[in-house]
Amino acid sequence: MKLTDLGPRNGSHSRTFITLLFGTVLGFMFATFISSTTVRLPEYYRQREPPTVVSDPHTGNDLREAAGPEQDVGQHGAHEEAHAHENASLAQQLQREVRILCWVMTNPSNHKKKALHVKRTWANRCNKVLFMSSKEDPLLDSVALPVREGRNNLWAKTKEAFKYIYQHHLDEADWFLKADDDTYVIVENLRYMLYSYSASYPIYFGCRFKPHVKQGYMSGGAGYVLSKEAVKRFVENAIPNPQCRQDGAGAEDVEMGKCLEAVKVLAGDSRDSVGRGRFFPFIPEHHLVPENVDKDFWYLQYTYYTPDEGLECCSDNAISFHYVSPNQMYVLDYLIYHLRPYGIVAHSQPLPKKLSFGEIVWAKDATIPPKECPQQQQAGTLESLEKSEKPPNT
Ligand SMILES: *[C@@H]1O[C@H](CO)[C@@H](O)[C@H](O)[C@H]1NC(C)=O
């Protein structure tokens, strides 16, 4: 093309107009032809979830229902500027010492929509991950458990999942986390909390709820983690125990709480050293922003420890959030593992001290006379019980 062709010349305007008109008419005819013909798209495209394209998405809510991205969002190189200066040696040490198997509750209709985005984000950081479904799927390497799907089969599925893990993977980890396909977990912080405990203690942790079970139970959505000993007791003693619900129905998390109590698995205290929560049944926004919810919201009646408002709600070493949309999994991954305020370098606080089982049970056992436990006031009221829940020196 000669340079002179680029400039506007007399006569070229009408030619451009005719070309444009011709193109428009041709395009319109082609579009009419396409839409009037039944076009069989390849299987892959027909299976696709229609992406939620909001014409002008301003708030996070607009995209809350959006299907996660088809393509992975990619990775930053480990040697580029910011990441080259990271020191993950402590996290790597804990990865070896506090081995976690994560199993994710999912179902065939969520494999691609939700579970895939769990796999691409936080689940990678577990020592081992299993997607528990009722269908095998190479996308996730999912396990096909012999259960029917649906909310009313979740309890059956949880029992089958732990039986499967007990039979095939018990030696591959020390701790066993159950999460949903809309739970987001900061695995390093889970290891940090668990470091104080031996996996030979019968204990489990999560977002602790008060009703239905004497020692409380852990909310299903925020995820809960069982020690190896707790898994053994659950599969060997609880599942066959008539005190434990034998059919597959019921609220999965409540039934789990009852069964574990029946085989003397302790409901642990997952709050941090200053009493802030670490497992959350909602997205961060929900816990962080005060007056977001009604005073008679069920969560406030259910929660075992009275939650503090505002920034006091949540530990800097929080472990899990629930109802995280597929897109938000990637957002949290970015905020937690990438975005850094330049010039502020965090050094990890020292590892917590290992607790003996006695130290954990100590404050929980309200039958111990007060004189044997010097720091305990008269046990009895729920409030004093709650205060004493915290193991000493943590
Ligand atoms: C990384 O941190 C560990 C302690 O967490 C320290 O011992 C080590 O020297 C650090 N490495 C570098 C390269 O700074």
The ligand as an SDF file (V2000), in Angstrom:
LIG
                    3D

 14 14  0  0  0  0  0  0  0  0999 V2000
   13.6220  -17.4950   55.5210 C   0  0  0  0  0  0  0  0  0  0  0  0
   13.0130  -17.5490   56.7960 O   0  0  0  0  0  0  0  0  0  0  0  0
   13.5970  -18.4460   57.7130 C   0  0  0  0  0  0  0  0  0  0  0  0
   12.7820  -18.4060   58.9880 C   0  0  0  0  0  0  0  0  0  0  0  0
   11.4460  -18.4350   58.7610 O   0  0  0  0  0  0  0  0  0  0  0  0
   15.0470  -18.0860   57.9660 C   0  0  0  0  0  0  0  0  0  0  0  0
   15.6370  -19.0220   58.8290 O   0  0  0  0  0  0  0  0  0  0  0  0
   15.7870  -18.0360   56.6420 C   0  0  0  0  0  0  0  0  0  0  0  0
   17.0920  -17.5910   56.8710 O   0  0  0  0  0  0  0  0  0  0  0  0
   15.0910  -17.1070   55.6580 C   0  0  0  0  0  0  0  0  0  0  0  0
   15.7420  -17.1850   54.3690 N   0  0  0  0  0  0  0  0  0  0  0  0
   16.1130  -16.1080   53.7020 C   0  0  0  0  0  0  0  0  0  0  0  0
   16.7630  -16.3470   52.3820 C   0  0  0  0  0  0  0  0  0  0  0  0
   15.9250  -14.9810   54.1040 O   0  0  0  0  0  0  0  0  0  0  0  0
  1  2  1  0
  1 10  1  0
  2  3  1  0
  3  4  1  0
  3  6  1  0
  4  5  1  0
  6  7  1  0
  6  8  1  0
  8  9  1  0
  8 10  1  0
 10 11  1  0
 11 12  1  0
 12 13  1  0
 12 14  2  0
M  END
$$$$
